[in-house]
Amino acid sequence: MTTPTSPIDAITASPTLIKSVAVFCGSNFGASPEYADAARALGTEIARRGLTLVYGGTHKGLMGLMADAALAAGGRVVGIINQRLHDRGHLHPLLTQHEIVTDMRARKARMADLVDAFIAMPGGLGTLEELFEAATLTQLGDHTKACGALNVRGFYDPMRAMLTRAVDEGFLKTEHRDMIVIDADPASLLDALADWKAPTVNKWIEKA
């Protein structure tokens, strides 16, 4: 299923130390230059901490800006790209390492295998879906990896409100709403993810 161009050693997850982080973000640039600034700041901060950045492997949009910043700061950047996007010439040419996988589902699974935590920057349908899948797998106990959102320009405020509505309507426990760390500052977000502990409650809500 995976066609590596060079071997990538699996990164061993640690319950107390984040060594690698997957970042989901837009392949477009967004309407404000603040999004580009935040992508560069996050890439730089990940590299400054000596973490491995794992992302979708493209040079497009915020994804490319973030990878450029991490590489410029001396960071290790691993790209996981699907065959279709690779064939369209979307692969970033300067990555530390990359893999080509069959499709988007395989890309998400491979990224999850390689990392200790997930961050979503602002983005579109794919970014939101990737964040919610990672959080759902943590909720279900399929993995116990921290999930965060970089809240540039209040982008994730409506998501927080939606999850609160789900709590109020009896579809979600407060602990599972709060397990997604939301912060506007890259350094603070990474600090919070390093301190994160998985919820100890199950997902089921007893009917009153």
C-alpha positions as CSV (number, residue, x, y, z in Angstrom):
1,M,0.0,0.0,0.0
2,T,2.9,2.4,0.7
3,T,5.6,3.2,-1.8
4,P,8.4,4.9,0.1
5,T,11.0,6.8,-1.9
6,S,13.3,6.5,1.1
7,P,12.8,4.5,4.4
8,I,11.2,6.3,7.2
9,D,11.9,4.9,10.6
10,A,8.7,4.7,12.7
11,I,8.8,7.3,15.5
12,T,8.1,5.7,18.8
13,A,5.4,7.5,20.7
14,S,6.0,8.5,24.3
15,P,3.3,9.1,26.9
16,T,5.3,12.1,28.3
17,L,7.3,13.5,25.4
18,I,6.2,14.7,22.0
19,K,8.8,13.9,19.4
20,S,6.8,14.3,16.3
21,V,3.6,16.2,15.3
22,A,1.2,15.9,12.4
23,V,-0.1,19.2,11.1
24,F,-3.3,19.5,9.1
25,C,-3.8,22.8,7.3
26,G,-5.1,24.4,4.1
27,S,-3.6,23.9,0.7
28,N,-4.9,27.4,0.0
29,F,-3.6,30.5,1.6
30,G,-6.8,31.9,3.2
31,A,-8.2,35.5,3.0
32,S,-5.8,37.1,5.5
33,P,-2.0,37.3,5.6
34,E,-2.3,36.3,9.3
35,Y,-2.8,32.7,8.2
36,A,0.5,32.7,6.3
37,D,2.2,34.3,9.3
38,A,0.8,31.7,11.6
39,A,1.9,28.8,9.3
40,R,5.4,30.1,9.2
41,A,5.4,30.6,13.0
42,L,4.2,27.1,13.7
43,G,6.7,25.5,11.3
44,T,9.5,27.5,12.9
45,E,8.4,26.7,16.5
46,I,8.2,23.0,15.7
47,A,11.7,23.0,14.3
48,R,13.0,25.1,17.2
49,R,11.9,22.4,19.6
50,G,13.6,19.7,17.7
51,L,10.3,18.0,16.7
52,T,9.7,16.2,13.5
53,L,6.9,17.8,11.4
54,V,4.8,15.3,9.5
55,Y,2.3,16.8,7.0
56,G,0.7,16.2,3.6
57,G,3.8,16.7,1.6
58,T,2.8,19.5,-0.8
59,H,4.3,22.8,-1.6
60,K,0.8,24.4,-1.9
61,G,-0.8,27.0,0.3
62,L,-0.3,27.1,4.1
63,M,1.1,23.6,3.9
64,G,4.0,24.7,1.8
65,L,4.7,27.8,3.8
66,M,4.8,25.8,7.1
67,A,7.2,23.3,5.6
68,D,9.4,26.0,4.2
69,A,9.7,27.7,7.6
70,A,10.5,24.4,9.4
71,L,13.1,23.5,6.9
72,A,14.6,27.0,7.0
73,A,14.9,26.7,10.8
74,G,16.8,23.4,10.4
75,G,13.9,21.1,11.2
76,R,13.1,17.6,10.0
77,V,10.0,17.6,7.7
78,V,8.4,14.4,6.5
79,G,5.7,14.5,3.8
80,I,3.1,11.9,3.2
81,I,1.4,12.5,-0.2
82,N,-1.1,10.4,-2.1
83,Q,-0.3,9.1,-5.6
84,R,-2.8,11.4,-7.4
85,L,-1.4,14.6,-5.9
86,H,2.1,13.4,-6.5
87,D,1.3,12.8,-10.1
88,R,0.0,16.3,-10.4
89,G,3.4,17.7,-9.3
90,H,2.3,18.8,-5.8
91,L,5.2,17.3,-3.9
92,H,7.4,19.7,-2.0
93,P,10.9,19.2,-3.6
94,L,13.0,19.9,-0.5
95,L,11.6,17.6,2.2
96,T,13.8,15.7,4.5
97,Q,11.9,12.5,3.6
98,H,8.6,11.6,1.9
99,E,6.4,8.7,1.1
100,I,3.8,8.2,-1.6
101,V,0.7,6.4,-0.6
102,T,-2.3,5.2,-2.5
103,D,-5.0,7.6,-1.3
104,M,-6.2,10.0,1.3
105,R,-7.2,7.3,3.8
106,A,-3.8,5.7,3.6
107,R,-2.2,9.1,4.0
108,K,-4.1,9.8,7.2
109,A,-3.3,6.4,8.6
110,R,0.4,6.7,7.8
111,M,0.6,10.1,9.4
112,A,-1.1,8.9,12.5
113,D,1.4,6.0,12.7
114,L,4.4,8.4,12.7
115,V,3.4,11.0,15.2
116,D,2.7,11.6,18.9
117,A,0.2,14.5,18.5
118,F,-1.9,16.3,15.9
119,I,-2.4,20.0,15.2
120,A,-5.0,21.5,12.8
121,M,-4.4,25.0,11.4
122,P,-7.2,26.8,9.6
123,G,-8.3,25.0,6.5
124,G,-11.2,23.5,4.6
125,L,-13.1,20.3,4.5
126,G,-10.0,18.0,4.5
127,T,-8.4,19.8,7.5
128,L,-11.6,19.7,9.5
129,E,-12.2,16.0,8.7
130,E,-8.6,15.1,9.6
131,L,-8.9,16.9,13.0
132,F,-12.2,15.2,13.9
133,E,-11.0,11.8,12.8
134,A,-7.9,12.1,15.0
135,A,-9.9,13.3,17.9
136,T,-12.5,10.6,17.5
137,L,-9.8,7.9,17.6
138,T,-8.6,9.3,20.8
139,Q,-12.1,9.4,22.2
140,L,-12.6,5.8,21.3
141,G,-9.2,4.8,22.7
142,D,-7.9,3.6,19.3
143,H,-4.9,5.8,20.1
144,T,-4.2,8.2,23.0
145,K,-2.6,11.2,21.1
146,A,-3.2,14.8,21.8
147,C,-5.2,16.9,19.3
148,G,-5.0,20.7,19.1
149,A,-6.2,23.5,16.9
150,L,-4.2,26.7,16.2
151,N,-6.9,29.3,16.5
152,V,-5.8,32.0,14.1
153,R,-8.3,34.9,13.8
154,G,-10.7,33.0,16.0
155,F,-11.1,30.4,13.2
156,Y,-11.9,27.6,15.6
157,D,-14.3,29.6,17.9
158,P,-17.4,28.3,15.9
159,M,-16.1,24.7,16.3
160,R,-15.8,25.2,20.0
161,A,-19.4,26.5,20.1
162,M,-20.6,23.6,18.0
163,L,-19.0,21.1,20.4
164,T,-20.5,22.9,23.3
165,R,-23.9,22.5,21.6
166,A,-23.2,18.8,21.3
167,V,-22.5,18.7,25.0
168,D,-25.7,20.6,25.8
169,E,-27.8,18.4,23.6
170,G,-26.5,15.2,25.2
171,F,-24.3,13.9,22.4
172,L,-20.8,14.6,23.8
173,K,-19.2,14.6,27.2
174,T,-17.5,17.7,28.5
175,E,-14.2,15.8,28.8
176,H,-14.3,14.9,25.1
177,R,-15.1,18.5,24.1
178,D,-12.2,19.8,26.2
179,M,-9.7,17.2,24.9
180,I,-9.2,19.2,21.7
181,V,-6.7,21.9,22.8
182,I,-7.4,25.3,21.2
183,D,-4.9,28.1,21.4
184,A,-3.9,31.0,19.1
185,D,-0.2,30.9,19.9
186,P,2.0,28.1,18.5
187,A,4.3,27.9,21.5
188,S,1.5,27.8,24.0
189,L,-0.4,25.2,21.9
190,L,2.7,22.9,21.8
191,D,3.2,23.4,25.5
192,A,-0.4,22.4,26.2
193,L,-0.2,19.4,24.0
194,A,3.0,18.2,25.8
195,D,1.0,18.5,29.1
196,W,-2.1,16.9,27.8
197,K,-3.6,13.8,29.4
198,A,-6.2,11.5,27.7
199,P,-9.7,11.6,29.1
200,T,-10.5,8.7,31.4
201,V,-14.2,8.5,30.7
202,N,-15.9,6.5,28.1
203,K,-18.1,8.1,25.4
204,W,-21.4,6.7,26.5
205,I,-24.0,9.0,28.1
206,E,-26.6,7.4,30.3
207,K,-30.2,8.5,29.5
208,A,-31.6,10.6,32.3
